[in-house]
Amino acid sequence: MQEAQQEKLQWFEEALRMASHPTTKKLQSVLNIKLSDDIEAAFSMVGHLYNDKDRSSPFYEVQHRDVPNNEGAYFYDLFTMGVREGLRSAYYFLLQFLHLTEMVKREAATIVAEVKPSHSGSLGIPAPTLNANYEGFMLMSRATLDRLNHAIKYYYQISPKKRISNLYQLVDELNRNYTDNPRTSGLIKAINRHNTYLSVQFAGQDRATERNRLAHQEYVEFALPNIMYSSEGFIRVVLMYHGDLPTDASEELTNRFNRLKLFILDILNEFFGTV
């Protein structure tokens, strides 16, 4: 008995030493992706609503319904481990893209400074690392929205047999069958407020949107990151949209993430009252 207690004490001491080791702290720093304070605060409030068993929260409502397959803990995880971590992954790909873009600008500037080209053009260098992070960002942005759609469907107990695959279809379903729920109006208003952003993600499921082509069909050549230079020495990483009009890639993807983030914050506020 005493030997077993000593062994447990040894395990505990070893665990403490490993947790406090400087390399462990370094690994924690490397492996963590901190979201912005407003997002962290919103999800922290969601956590408080769940842990405090707030009777006004959707978690309490789900937990106390007399229906099968209605688990409050699972519903909570759909938001914290689903939506939040999807947003974190999208942010990671964005950060990687921005880091690589700055490195490309810095290194390409030395080429232009030494060669002194008389005309603007493209370096013509394949950029699969930039493209991998671009695709990762695009796909995880949409995955975050799809996870949100699933979480809301779980709250309303919408049958999986109904093919509600995106938030636009969800709005139609809520308008048809769930207008008596006091949370429905706010959710629909929030989705409609962000129509400009969401239309890029969902409009035309029957036609090839940028995200759908990436996820289900092909390599999207027109959207590949392209390294452009000018005779004045300016370096840009661009995406080609609207015909041949180049769009600054860093600005475009940062703007897309900010719109995704604002939409998630708006939904959390309407659904949970997090602000």
C-alpha positions in Angstrom: 0.0 0.0 0.0 2.8 2.4 1.0 4.7 1.5 -2.1 1.7 2.3 -4.3 1.3 5.7 -2.6 5.0 6.5 -3.2 4.7 5.5 -6.9 1.7 7.8 -7.3 3.6 10.6 -5.5 6.5 10.1 -7.9 4.2 10.3 -10.9 2.7 13.5 -9.5 6.1 15.1 -9.0 7.2 14.1 -12.5 4.1 15.6 -14.0 4.7 18.9 -12.1 8.3 19.0 -13.3 7.3 18.3 -16.9 4.6 21.0 -16.8 7.0 23.6 -15.3 9.9 22.7 -17.6 11.0 25.8 -19.8 10.7 23.7 -23.0 7.1 22.9 -22.1 6.3 26.5 -21.9 8.1 27.1 -25.2 6.0 24.3 -26.8 2.8 25.8 -25.4 3.7 29.2 -27.0 4.5 27.6 -30.3 1.4 25.4 -30.4 -1.1 28.0 -29.3 -2.9 30.3 -31.6 -4.4 33.2 -29.7 -7.6 34.7 -31.2 -8.4 38.4 -30.7 -9.6 39.6 -27.4 -13.2 40.2 -28.6 -13.5 36.6 -29.8 -12.0 35.1 -26.7 -14.3 37.3 -24.5 -17.4 36.2 -26.4 -16.6 32.5 -26.1 -15.6 33.0 -22.5 -19.1 34.4 -21.9 -20.6 31.3 -23.6 -18.6 29.2 -21.2 -19.9 31.1 -18.2 -23.5 30.6 -19.4 -22.9 26.9 -19.7 -21.0 26.4 -16.4 -23.3 28.6 -14.4 -26.4 26.6 -15.6 -28.0 29.9 -16.5 -31.8 29.2 -17.0 -32.0 31.8 -19.8 -29.3 30.2 -21.9 -29.8 27.8 -24.9 -27.7 25.2 -23.0 -30.2 25.0 -20.1 -33.0 24.8 -22.6 -31.4 21.9 -24.5 -30.4 20.1 -21.4 -33.9 20.1 -20.0 -35.9 19.1 -23.1 -37.7 15.8 -22.8 -36.5 14.5 -26.1 -33.9 11.8 -27.1 -30.4 12.7 -28.3 -30.4 16.1 -26.6 -27.2 16.6 -24.8 -26.2 19.9 -23.3 -22.4 19.1 -23.2 -22.4 18.0 -26.8 -24.3 21.2 -27.8 -21.7 23.3 -25.9 -18.8 21.5 -27.7 -20.4 22.3 -31.0 -19.7 26.0 -30.3 -16.4 25.8 -28.4 -14.7 22.9 -30.1 -16.5 23.3 -33.4 -17.0 27.0 -34.3 -14.3 28.5 -32.2 -11.6 26.0 -33.2 -12.7 26.3 -36.8 -12.1 30.1 -36.5 -8.8 29.4 -34.9 -7.7 27.2 -37.8 -8.7 29.7 -40.4 -6.8 32.4 -38.5 -3.7 30.1 -38.4 -3.7 29.7 -42.2 -4.1 33.5 -42.5 -1.2 34.1 -40.2 1.0 31.7 -42.2 0.0 33.3 -45.4 0.8 36.8 -44.2 4.1 35.7 -42.8 5.1 34.0 -46.1 3.9 37.0 -48.0 6.1 39.4 -46.1 9.1 37.1 -46.5 8.4 36.9 -50.3 8.2 40.7 -50.5 11.5 41.1 -48.7 13.4 38.6 -50.7 11.9 39.5 -54.1 12.8 43.2 -53.4 16.5 42.3 -53.5 16.1 40.7 -56.9 14.3 43.8 -58.3 16.9 46.1 -56.7 19.8 44.3 -58.4 18.2 43.6 -61.8 16.5 47.0 -62.1 13.8 45.8 -64.6 12.5 48.4 -67.0 8.9 47.0 -66.9 6.5 45.6 -64.4 5.7 41.9 -64.4 5.4 38.6 -62.5 8.4 36.7 -61.1 6.8 33.6 -62.5 7.8 31.5 -59.4 5.4 28.7 -58.4 4.2 29.3 -54.9 2.6 26.1 -53.6 3.3 27.1 -49.9 1.3 30.3 -50.4 -1.4 28.4 -52.2 -1.6 25.7 -49.5 -2.3 28.4 -46.9 -4.7 30.2 -49.2 -6.7 27.0 -49.7 -6.5 26.1 -46.0 -7.8 29.5 -45.1 -10.7 29.3 -47.6 -11.8 25.8 -46.6 -11.6 26.4 -42.9 -13.5 29.6 -43.2 -16.3 27.8 -44.8 -16.0 24.8 -42.4 -16.5 27.3 -39.5 -19.7 28.5 -41.0 -20.9 24.9 -41.7 -20.1 24.0 -38.0 -22.2 26.9 -36.9 -25.0 25.8 -39.1 -24.8 22.3 -37.6 -24.8 23.7 -34.0 -27.9 25.8 -34.7 -29.7 22.9 -36.3 -28.9 20.8 -33.2 -30.5 23.5 -31.0 -33.7 23.5 -33.1 -33.6 19.7 -33.4 -33.9 19.8 -37.2 -33.9 16.3 -38.6 -30.7 15.2 -40.4 -33.1 13.9 -43.1 -33.7 17.5 -44.1 -30.8 18.7 -46.3 -30.0 22.0 -44.6 -26.4 22.3 -45.7 -25.8 26.0 -45.3 -27.0 29.0 -43.4 -29.2 30.3 -46.2 -31.1 27.1 -46.3 -31.3 27.3 -42.5 -32.9 30.7 -42.7 -35.6 29.3 -45.0 -36.2 26.4 -42.6 -36.5 28.8 -39.6 -38.9 31.0 -41.4 -41.1 28.1 -42.4 -41.2 26.2 -39.1 -39.6 28.0 -36.1 -40.8 31.6 -36.0 -42.5 30.9 -32.6 -39.0 30.4 -31.0 -37.9 33.8 -29.5 -34.3 33.2 -30.7 -35.2 32.8 -34.3 -35.8 36.4 -35.2 -32.4 37.6 -34.0 -30.6 34.8 -35.8 -32.3 35.6 -39.1 -31.5 39.3 -38.7 -27.8 38.5 -38.0 -27.5 36.3 -41.0 -29.2 38.9 -43.2 -26.9 41.7 -41.8 -23.9 39.8 -43.2 -25.4 38.9 -46.6 -22.5 40.6 -48.5 -20.0 38.2 -46.9 -22.1 35.1 -46.8 -23.2 35.4 -50.4 -19.6 34.7 -51.5 -19.7 31.5 -49.4 -23.1 30.2 -50.2 -24.6 31.8 -53.3 -25.3 29.3 -56.0 -24.6 25.9 -54.5 -25.5 24.6 -57.9 -22.8 26.7 -59.6 -19.1 26.8 -59.1 -18.3 29.3 -56.3 -14.7 29.7 -55.4 -14.9 27.7 -52.3 -17.0 24.9 -53.9 -14.4 24.5 -56.7 -11.6 24.3 -54.2 -13.4 21.8 -52.0 -15.0 19.5 -54.5 -13.8 20.1 -58.1 -10.4 21.6 -58.9 -7.4 23.8 -58.5 -8.6 27.4 -58.9 -6.0 28.9 -61.2 -7.4 32.4 -61.3 -7.1 32.7 -57.6 -3.5 31.5 -57.2 -1.2 33.8 -55.3 1.0 35.6 -57.9 4.2 37.5 -57.1 4.2 40.8 -59.0 6.9 43.5 -59.2 7.1 47.0 -60.6 10.0 48.8 -62.2 9.8 51.2 -59.2 10.7 48.3 -56.9 7.3 47.5 -55.4 6.5 43.9 -54.7 3.0 42.6 -54.2 1.5 39.1 -53.7 -1.9 39.3 -55.5 -4.9 37.2 -56.3 -6.5 37.6 -59.7 -10.2 38.5 -59.4 -12.6 40.4 -61.7 -10.9 39.4 -64.9 -7.3 40.5 -64.8 -7.7 43.0 -61.9 -5.1 42.0 -59.3 -6.2 42.1 -55.7 -3.7 42.4 -52.9 -3.7 39.0 -51.3 -2.9 40.0 -47.8 -5.6 42.7 -47.7 -8.2 40.4 -49.3 -7.7 37.5 -47.0 -7.4 39.7 -43.9 -10.7 41.4 -44.9 -12.4 38.0 -45.3 -11.3 36.8 -41.9 -12.5 40.0 -40.3 -15.9 39.7 -41.9 -16.0 36.0 -40.7 -15.1 37.1 -37.2 -17.7 39.9 -37.1 -20.4 37.5 -38.3 -19.5 34.9 -35.6 -19.6 37.7 -32.9 -22.9 38.9 -34.2 -24.4 35.4 -34.1 -23.1 34.7 -30.6 -24.6 38.0 -29.4 -28.0 37.3 -30.9 -28.0 33.7 -29.7 -26.4 33.9 -26.3 -26.4 37.7 -25.5 -22.6 37.7 -25.2 -22.1 41.5 -25.5 
